[in-house]
Amino acid sequence: MALLALPLLVGATQVARLDVDVAQMRSAKGLLRVCLTADPDNFPACVDDAHAVTRSVPAGTHQVSFAGLPRGGYAVAVIHDENGNQRLDTFAGIPREGFGFSRNPRIGFGPPSFTAARFQIDSDAEEQQVRMRYIF
């Protein structure tokens, strides 16, 4: 019986779970907005990516999970939307709210590249810790 099922498994997409742990939050006010994408052209905003997965959770939540992901390369962007207006507030282009990225790359002027934040999901479960940063 097991040999009959084997052909059905060939070519099946392996799926995984990703847990994103968010550290160094300055408050529990507002929401965390988490974007997961495999598309370099839509990182970090995930606006035009039909395959991006986004979550909004209370800022007191320090872990967000994504299940059923195909294995491959991804990047995560997190915004601490403290006032709940569904966007990252800026002043003269400088973020006034918290932000963070997978792999915690160095931040210069503007967000990091997809390559700098990219990580690989090769197993059934992966974990990324995102360290929040605040400029103001």
Backbone hydrogen bonds, N-H to C=O, Kabsch-Sander energy under -0.5 kcal/mol:
donor,donor_aa,acceptor,acceptor_aa,energy
5,A,1,M,-1.1
6,L,2,A,-1.1
8,L,5,A,-0.9
9,L,5,A,-0.9
9,L,6,L,-1.0
10,V,6,L,-1.1
12,A,9,L,-2.1
16,A,69,L,-2.3
17,R,124,D,-2.3
18,L,66,F,-3.0
19,D,126,E,-2.4
20,V,18,L,-0.5
20,V,64,V,-3.2
21,D,19,D,-0.6
21,D,128,Q,-2.8
22,V,62,H,-2.9
23,A,21,D,-0.5
23,A,130,V,-2.9
31,L,81,D,-2.1
32,L,57,V,-3.2
33,R,31,L,-0.5
33,R,79,I,-2.8
34,V,32,L,-0.6
34,V,55,R,-3.1
35,C,77,A,-2.8
36,L,53,V,-2.7
37,T,75,A,-2.3
42,N,39,D,-1.6
43,F,40,P,-1.0
46,C,42,N,-3.5
49,D,46,C,-0.5
50,A,48,D,-0.7
52,A,49,D,-1.2
53,V,36,L,-2.5
55,R,34,V,-2.3
57,V,32,L,-2.2
59,A,30,G,-2.2
61,T,58,P,-2.4
64,V,20,V,-2.2
66,F,18,L,-2.8
69,L,16,A,-2.6
71,R,14,Q,-1.3
72,G,121,I,-1.2
74,Y,119,F,-2.6
75,A,37,T,-2.1
77,A,35,C,-2.2
78,V,100,G,-2.9
79,I,33,R,-2.2
80,H,98,G,-2.5
81,D,31,L,-2.0
81,D,79,I,-1.0
82,E,80,H,-1.8
84,G,81,D,-1.1
89,D,87,R,-0.7
91,F,94,I,-2.3
94,I,91,F,-1.8
96,R,89,D,-3.3
97,E,89,D,-0.8
98,G,80,H,-0.6
99,F,133,R,-1.7
100,G,78,V,-2.0
102,S,76,V,-2.1
104,N,101,F,-1.8
108,G,106,R,-0.5
108,G,110,G,-0.6
110,G,108,G,-0.8
117,A,113,S,-1.3
118,R,114,F,-1.2
119,F,74,Y,-2.5
121,I,72,G,-3.1
122,D,120,Q,-0.7
126,E,17,R,-2.3
128,Q,19,D,-2.4
130,V,21,D,-3.3
130,V,128,Q,-0.6
131,R,129,Q,-0.5
132,M,23,A,-2.8
132,M,130,V,-0.6
133,R,99,F,-2.4
